[in-house]
Amino acid sequence: MARYIFITGGVVSSLGKGLMAASLAALLQARGYRVRIRKFDPYLNVDPGTMSPHQHGEVYVTDDGAETDLDLGHYERFTGVTARQADNVTSGRIYKTIIERERRGDYLGATVQVVPHVTDAIKAFAQAETEDLDFVLCEIGGTVGDIESLPFIEAIRQLRNDLGRGQTVSIHVTLVPYIAAAGELKTKPTQHSVRELAALGVQPDVLVCRAERPLPAGERAKIAQFCNVPASAVIPALDAKSIYAVPLQYHGEGLDVEVLKAFGIEPGASPDLSRWSGIVERLENPEGEVTIGVVGKYMGVPDAYKSLTEALVHGGIANQVKVNIQWLDAELFEQDQAEVAAMLEPMHGILVPGGFGERGSEGKIAGVRFARERNVPFFGICLGMQMACIEGVRAQGVANASTTEFGPTEEPVVGMITEWMTADGLQKREAGGDLGGTMRLGAYTAKLGGNSVVGSIYGGETISERHRHRYEVNTAYKPVLEAGGLVFSGMSPDGTLPEIVERPDHPWFVGVQFHPELKSKPFDPHPLFASFIAAAVKHSRLV
């Protein structure tokens, strides 16, 4: 029977609960345990698919087509365990399910209430598909005290009673702020946060205390005394140089040992963390560095391209170089064409990522043109591939080439596909239909050209990658693109949907319709990112 670890946060948001959960799971995994991590999100959206990256950051997509919270990316990157639909649930999804059941009459005329109906649904989610697992880590989004999270707190309180205290452990992540004027770390916010959580019926077993300075023994003892936990269970969490050093840091503070002790499990020998120390060694002692220019539109929110950022770092790990990322606002390129050359000239590689909408599109096309004309390694992802195709058609004299995503056009190089075949049968979409959950989502197979660049990179003829898009490149423009040197080197199995384009006569020019960044891991860098950074390293030696 699986044991459960419930993770809550207090004082303020953005304390790194997801990173802590991923690190703890990696430590337990290193001890030989089988783990899975789940995320409870209290907001009323059914999923984050329609939420702005400016508010929520990136949308992480699983193989089975779920649009989920970005923390699931951390979970996959740290554990290698493939996330799925069952690993992320929102209040909106819970309420939607309950209302649908009520409309069908499933509750047999009963009054539908938060307790027991909502809490029962949350508990069922937490316990679903947990066979053959040793530990299930459940992270509750938000901060204790938020009105939206109350049903989730109540659900875990009930689960602790249902399963027995020996089967559950509660970890609370708090902040211990440093007050510069007083020259002191203050423990009172942590005390208040734990008191609020305890008032809801959940007493933490372990406290993880985020602090910008080391937590002295006196403060740890004070927190332990007032929060009713052993002093050894007060775990300091200081900022790390890299997120991949965090598992080592938490192990050094005894987090995994304290969690096992709380379950009554003898920790035994220390886990083998050589994989993580090796990654940190490569990050801290690179043999060189490259600069990659990312021409995007969500520049004000670092989390909007979280998986992309990490995949570039992984590409650097594969090549033992430091990757410096320059975030370049595509809209600036539209306002001043002189800026394009000035800002892209120092780059060793140019990447145009995914996105939605017309804003910044001409700037992205300008970035593609620069990479093509100057022989700079180029990587286009999703919308970035589509912009590369539009630029390729324009370079052949079709000046008004565009995409129907931006409005009606006489030259629809990219258009909305309304029907396509999957393993589950024919899929249909309507142009005026709902936005949420209606894209081509999740893992799809592609067949690679035999003599293609990407074929040699992947080392095979068939691949499976994750998608999140509504528009596709129009194969009617294939002759025009090929005349300009841009070829379709990856197609859907039925040959109707372009998945990859490349320029064989270019040092490195690849566009993909999918999102390879979603499958990259520090200990298993995605081959496209490893190859792209290798090309950037080569280019850096030529300039």
C-alpha positions in Angstrom: 0.0 0.0 0.0 1.4 3.4 -1.0 2.3 5.9 1.7 1.4 9.6 1.2 3.4 12.7 1.6 1.3 15.9 1.7 3.1 19.2 0.9 1.6 22.6 1.8 3.0 26.1 1.7 2.6 29.0 4.1 3.4 32.7 4.6 3.9 33.6 0.9 3.7 31.9 -2.5 6.6 31.0 -4.7 8.6 29.3 -2.0 9.5 26.3 -4.2 7.1 23.6 -3.0 7.2 22.0 -6.5 11.0 21.9 -6.5 11.1 20.6 -3.0 8.6 17.8 -3.9 10.6 16.9 -7.0 13.9 16.9 -5.0 12.4 14.7 -2.2 11.0 12.3 -4.8 14.4 12.1 -6.4 16.0 11.3 -3.0 13.5 8.6 -2.2 14.0 7.2 -5.7 17.7 7.1 -5.1 17.0 5.0 -2.1 15.2 2.4 -4.3 11.6 3.5 -3.7 9.0 3.9 -6.4 7.5 7.3 -6.4 4.9 9.5 -8.1 4.1 13.2 -7.6 0.7 14.9 -7.9 -0.4 18.5 -7.9 -3.7 19.9 -6.5 -4.4 23.3 -7.9 -7.1 25.3 -6.1 -8.0 27.7 -9.0 -11.4 27.2 -10.8 -10.0 26.8 -14.3 -10.6 23.2 -15.4 -6.9 23.2 -16.4 -4.3 25.9 -17.2 -4.7 25.5 -21.0 -6.5 28.8 -21.5 -4.5 30.8 -18.9 -2.1 33.5 -19.9 1.6 32.7 -19.6 1.9 36.2 -18.0 -0.2 35.0 -15.1 0.6 31.3 -14.8 3.8 30.6 -16.7 4.1 27.7 -19.2 1.5 25.0 -19.7 3.2 21.6 -19.3 1.8 18.9 -21.6 1.9 15.1 -20.8 2.0 12.2 -23.2 -1.7 11.5 -22.7 -2.6 15.1 -23.7 -3.2 16.7 -20.3 -2.5 20.5 -20.1 -1.1 20.8 -16.6 0.8 23.0 -14.1 4.5 23.7 -14.8 5.5 21.9 -11.6 4.8 18.6 -13.4 7.8 19.5 -15.6 10.0 19.6 -12.5 8.5 16.3 -11.4 9.4 14.6 -14.7 12.8 16.2 -15.0 13.9 15.2 -11.5 12.4 11.7 -11.4 12.1 10.5 -15.0 8.6 9.3 -14.2 6.3 10.2 -17.0 3.5 12.4 -15.8 -0.1 11.8 -16.9 -3.6 13.2 -16.7 -4.2 11.7 -13.2 -1.3 13.7 -11.7 -2.8 17.2 -11.9 -6.3 18.3 -10.8 -7.9 21.7 -10.2 -10.9 22.8 -8.2 -12.5 23.6 -11.6 -12.1 20.0 -12.7 -13.4 18.6 -9.4 -16.4 20.8 -9.5 -17.1 20.1 -13.1 -17.0 16.4 -12.5 -19.4 16.7 -9.5 -21.9 18.9 -11.3 -21.9 16.5 -14.2 -22.7 13.7 -11.8 -25.4 15.7 -10.1 -27.1 16.5 -13.4 -27.1 12.8 -14.3 -28.7 12.0 -10.9 -25.8 10.0 -9.6 -26.2 11.4 -6.1 -29.8 10.0 -5.9 -31.4 13.3 -4.8 -28.8 14.1 -2.1 -27.8 17.6 -1.3 -24.4 18.1 -2.9 -21.9 19.7 -0.5 -18.2 20.4 -0.1 -18.1 17.8 2.6 -18.4 15.0 1.7 -18.8 15.3 -2.1 -15.9 17.6 -3.0 -13.5 16.2 -0.4 -14.4 12.6 -1.5 -13.6 13.5 -5.1 -10.2 15.0 -4.0 -9.4 11.9 -2.0 -10.4 9.6 -4.9 -8.0 11.6 -7.2 -5.2 11.3 -4.7 -5.6 7.5 -4.4 -6.2 6.7 -8.1 -3.7 4.7 -10.1 -1.3 4.2 -7.2 -0.8 0.5 -7.5 2.8 -0.7 -7.2 4.0 2.6 -5.7 5.9 3.1 -2.4 5.3 6.9 -2.0 2.8 9.3 -3.5 3.7 13.0 -3.0 0.8 15.4 -3.2 1.6 19.1 -3.5 -1.3 21.5 -2.7 -0.9 24.8 -4.7 -1.3 28.2 -3.1 -0.8 29.2 0.5 -2.5 28.0 3.7 -5.2 30.5 4.5 -6.4 30.9 0.9 -10.1 30.3 0.7 -9.8 28.2 -2.5 -7.5 25.6 -0.8 -9.7 24.8 2.2 -11.4 21.8 0.6 -8.0 20.3 -0.3 -6.7 20.8 3.3 -9.8 19.2 4.6 -9.4 16.3 2.2 -5.9 15.6 3.4 -7.0 15.9 7.0 -9.6 13.2 6.3 -7.1 11.0 4.4 -4.7 11.1 7.3 -7.4 9.6 9.4 -8.7 7.2 6.7 -5.2 5.8 6.0 -3.7 5.9 9.5 -1.0 8.2 10.7 1.7 5.6 9.9 0.7 5.9 6.2 0.9 9.7 5.8 3.3 12.5 6.5 2.7 16.3 6.3 5.4 18.7 5.1 4.9 22.4 5.4 7.1 24.8 3.5 7.4 28.3 5.1 9.4 31.5 4.9 11.9 32.7 7.6 12.5 36.3 6.5 15.6 38.3 7.3 14.9 41.8 8.6 17.9 43.8 7.6 17.2 46.7 10.0 17.1 44.4 12.9 19.8 42.1 11.6 17.7 39.0 12.5 15.9 36.1 11.0 12.3 36.1 12.1 10.5 32.9 13.0 7.1 34.4 13.8 5.6 34.0 10.3 6.4 30.3 10.4 4.8 29.9 13.8 1.6 31.7 12.6 1.5 29.6 9.4 1.8 26.3 11.3 -0.8 27.5 13.8 -3.2 28.2 10.9 -2.6 24.8 9.3 -3.0 23.0 12.7 -6.3 24.9 13.3 -7.5 23.2 10.1 -6.7 19.8 11.6 -3.3 19.1 9.9 -0.2 19.1 12.1 3.0 19.1 10.1 5.6 16.4 10.7 8.4 18.2 8.9 9.0 21.9 8.3 11.0 23.2 5.3 12.1 26.8 6.0 13.1 28.9 3.1 15.6 31.5 4.2 18.2 33.7 2.5 20.7 33.2 5.3 21.7 30.1 7.3 19.2 29.2 10.1 21.1 29.1 13.4 20.5 26.3 15.9 18.7 28.7 18.3 16.1 29.6 15.7 15.6 26.0 14.6 15.0 25.1 18.2 12.6 27.9 18.6 10.6 26.9 15.6 10.6 23.3 16.7 9.3 24.3 20.2 6.5 26.5 19.0 5.5 24.3 16.0 5.5 21.0 17.8 8.1 19.2 15.7 11.5 17.7 16.5 14.4 20.2 15.9 15.9 17.7 13.4 12.6 18.0 11.4 13.2 21.8 10.9 14.9 21.7 7.5 16.7 24.9 6.3 16.2 25.6 2.5 18.7 28.2 1.2 19.0 29.4 -2.4 21.1 27.1 -4.5 23.3 28.0 -7.5 21.3 25.6 -9.7 18.0 23.8 -9.2 19.9 20.6 -9.9 21.9 21.1 -6.7 18.8 21.2 -4.6 18.4 17.4 -4.1 22.0 17.3 -2.8 21.3 20.3 -0.6 18.1 18.8 0.9 19.9 15.5 1.5 22.7 17.4 3.3 20.1 18.9 5.6 18.5 15.5 6.3 15.1 16.0 4.6 14.8 12.4 3.2 16.0 10.9 6.5 13.4 13.0 8.5 10.6 12.0 6.2 11.4 8.3 6.5 11.7 8.6 10.3 8.3 10.2 10.4 6.9 7.1 8.7 8.8 4.9 11.1 11.1 3.6 8.4 14.8 3.0 9.2 16.7 5.2 6.6 19.5 2.8 6.2 22.6 3.6 4.1 22.9 6.9 2.3 21.5 6.9 -1.3 23.6 7.0 -4.4 23.5 10.6 -5.5 26.4 10.4 -8.0 24.1 11.2 -10.9 23.2 14.5 -9.3 26.7 15.4 -8.2 27.9 14.7 -11.8 25.3 17.1 -13.2 26.3 19.8 -10.7 30.0 19.2 -11.5 29.3 19.8 -15.2 27.3 22.9 -14.5 29.9 24.4 -12.1 33.0 23.5 -14.3 32.1 24.0 -17.9 34.7 23.8 -20.6 33.3 26.8 -22.5 30.2 28.8 -23.1 27.7 29.8 -25.8 25.1 32.5 -26.1 21.6 31.6 -27.4 19.2 34.3 -28.5 15.6 33.4 -27.8 13.3 35.6 -29.9 9.9 35.4 -28.0 7.0 37.4 -26.8 6.5 36.5 -23.1 9.8 38.1 -22.0 8.5 39.5 -18.7 7.7 36.1 -17.1 10.6 33.7 -16.6 8.3 30.8 -16.0 6.6 31.3 -19.4 9.5 29.3 -21.0 10.5 27.2 -18.0 10.9 23.8 -19.8 12.7 25.6 -22.7 15.2 27.2 -20.3 15.9 23.9 -18.7 16.2 22.0 -22.0 18.9 24.5 -23.1 20.7 24.0 -19.9 20.5 20.2 -20.5 22.0 20.8 -24.0 24.9 22.6 -22.3 25.3 19.7 -19.9 25.5 17.3 -22.8 28.3 19.4 -24.4 30.0 20.5 -21.1 29.4 24.2 -21.8 27.6 27.0 -20.0 24.6 28.2 -22.0 23.9 31.9 -21.6 20.3 32.7 -22.7 19.5 36.2 -24.1 15.8 36.9 -24.0 15.0 39.0 -27.0 11.6 40.7 -27.3 10.3 40.0 -30.8 8.2 43.2 -30.8 11.4 45.3 -30.6 12.5 43.8 -34.0 9.3 45.0 -35.5 9.8 48.6 -34.4 13.4 48.9 -35.5 14.9 46.6 -38.2 18.3 47.8 -37.3 17.9 46.2 -33.9 17.7 42.8 -35.5 21.3 42.6 -36.7 22.6 44.6 -33.7 21.0 42.2 -31.2 21.5 38.9 -33.1 25.0 39.4 -34.3 26.6 38.2 -31.0 24.4 35.1 -30.8 25.9 31.7 -31.4 22.4 30.2 -31.9 18.9 31.6 -32.4 15.8 29.9 -31.1 12.2 31.0 -31.9 9.8 29.2 -29.4 6.1 28.5 -29.4 3.4 31.0 -28.7 0.0 32.1 -29.7 -1.3 35.2 -31.5 0.0 37.8 -34.0 1.9 40.0 -31.6 5.6 39.8 -32.2 5.3 37.5 -35.2 7.1 39.7 -37.7 9.9 40.0 -35.2 10.2 36.3 -35.1 10.2 36.1 -38.9 13.0 38.6 -38.9 15.0 36.4 -36.5 14.5 33.4 -38.8 15.6 35.5 -41.8 18.8 36.5 -40.0 19.7 33.0 -39.0 19.1 31.7 -42.6 21.1 34.5 -44.3 24.0 34.6 -41.8 24.3 30.8 -41.4 23.6 31.0 -37.6 22.3 27.7 -36.0 18.5 28.0 -35.8 15.9 26.1 -33.9 12.2 26.8 -34.4 9.7 25.2 -32.0 5.9 25.0 -32.8 5.0 28.6 -33.9 8.8 29.0 -34.5 8.6 26.3 -37.1 5.6 27.9 -38.7 7.4 31.3 -38.8 10.3 29.5 -40.5 8.0 28.2 -43.2 6.3 31.6 -43.7 9.8 33.2 -44.0 10.8 30.5 -46.5 7.8 31.1 -48.7 8.3 34.9 -48.5 12.0 34.4 -49.5 10.7 32.8 -52.7 8.8 35.9 -53.7 5.4 35.3 -52.0 5.4 38.6 -50.0 2.0 38.1 -48.4 2.6 34.6 -47.1 1.0 34.2 -43.6 -1.1 32.1 -41.3 -4.9 32.0 -40.8 -4.2 32.2 -37.1 -3.6 35.9 -37.6 -6.7 36.4 -39.8 -7.8 35.8 -43.4 -4.9 35.5 -45.9 -4.5 34.8 -49.6 -1.4 32.7 -49.0 -2.2 30.4 -46.0 1.2 28.8 -45.5 -0.2 27.8 -42.1 -3.8 27.0 -41.4 -6.2 25.4 -38.9 -6.7 21.7 -39.3 -10.2 20.5 -38.5 -9.7 16.8 -38.9 -6.9 14.3 -38.3 -6.5 10.6 -37.5 -5.2 9.3 -34.1 -4.9 5.9 -32.5 -8.3 6.7 -31.0 -9.9 7.4 -34.4 -10.9 10.6 -36.3 -10.5 13.9 -34.3 -12.5 16.9 -35.3 -12.2 20.6 -34.3 -14.3 23.7 -35.2 -12.8 27.1 -35.9 -15.3 28.8 -33.6 -15.3 26.1 -30.9 -14.0 26.2 -27.3 -10.3 27.1 -26.8 -9.7 24.8 -23.9 -8.5 21.3 -24.6 -9.2 21.5 -28.3 -5.7 21.6 -29.7 -3.6 18.7 -31.0 -2.4 17.7 -27.5 0.0 15.0 -26.2 2.3 12.4 -27.8 2.1 11.8 -31.6 4.3 9.7 -33.8 6.3 11.1 -36.7 8.4 9.4 -39.4 11.7 10.8 -40.3 13.4 11.1 -43.7 16.1 8.5 -44.2 18.9 10.9 -45.1 17.7 13.8 -43.0 19.7 15.8 -40.4 17.1 15.0 -37.7 17.2 11.3 -38.6 20.9 11.3 -37.8 20.3 13.3 -34.6 17.6 10.9 -33.3 19.3 7.8 -34.7 16.1 6.3 -35.9 13.2 6.5 -38.3 10.2 6.9 -36.0 9.8 9.3 -33.0 7.1 10.2 -30.5 6.9 13.8 -29.3 4.4 16.0 -27.4 2.3 18.6 -29.2 0.2 21.6 -28.2 -1.0 23.6 -31.2 -4.1 24.2 -33.3 -2.6 25.2 -36.6 -0.5 23.2 -39.1 1.8 23.9 -42.0 0.0 23.6 -45.4 1.6 20.8 -47.5 0.4 22.6 -50.6 3.4 24.9 -50.2 5.9 22.0 -50.1 7.2 22.7 -53.7 7.8 26.4 -53.0 9.6 25.6 -49.7 11.7 22.9 -51.3 12.7 25.2 -54.1 14.1 27.5 -51.5 16.0 24.8 -49.7 13.6 24.1 -46.8 12.5 20.4 -46.8 9.9 18.4 -44.9 12.1 15.8 -43.0 9.5 14.6 -40.6 5.8 13.8 -41.3 2.9 12.2 -39.5 2.5 8.5 -40.3 -0.2 9.2 -42.8 1.9 11.8 -44.6 -0.5 14.6 -44.1 0.9 16.7 -41.3 4.4 18.2 -41.4 6.3 17.6 -38.2 9.8 18.7 -39.0 11.5 21.0 -41.5 15.2 21.5 -42.1 17.7 23.1 -44.4 20.3 20.5 -45.5 22.6 23.2 -46.9 22.6 25.2 -43.6 25.0 24.5 -40.7 22.1 23.7 -38.5 18.5 24.8 -39.3 15.6 22.7 -37.8 12.0 23.6 -37.1 9.7 21.2 -35.3 5.9 21.3 -34.8 6.1 19.6 -31.4 7.7 20.7 -28.1 10.9 18.6 -27.5 11.7 20.7 -24.4 8.9 18.8 -22.5 10.9 15.5 -22.7 14.4 16.8 -21.9 16.0 15.9 -18.5 19.3 16.9 -17.0 20.5 13.2 -17.0 19.0 12.6 -20.4 19.2 15.7 -22.5 16.9 15.8 -25.6 18.9 14.9 -28.7 17.7 18.0 -30.6 18.8 20.4 -27.8 22.2 18.5 -27.5 22.7 18.8 -31.2 21.6 22.5 -31.4 24.1 23.5 -28.6 26.8 21.5 -30.3 26.2 23.5 -33.5 26.3 26.7 -31.4 29.6 25.7 -29.9 31.0 25.1 -33.4 29.6 28.4 -34.6 31.2 30.2 -31.6 34.6 29.0 -32.8 34.0 30.5 -36.3 33.1 34.0 -35.2 
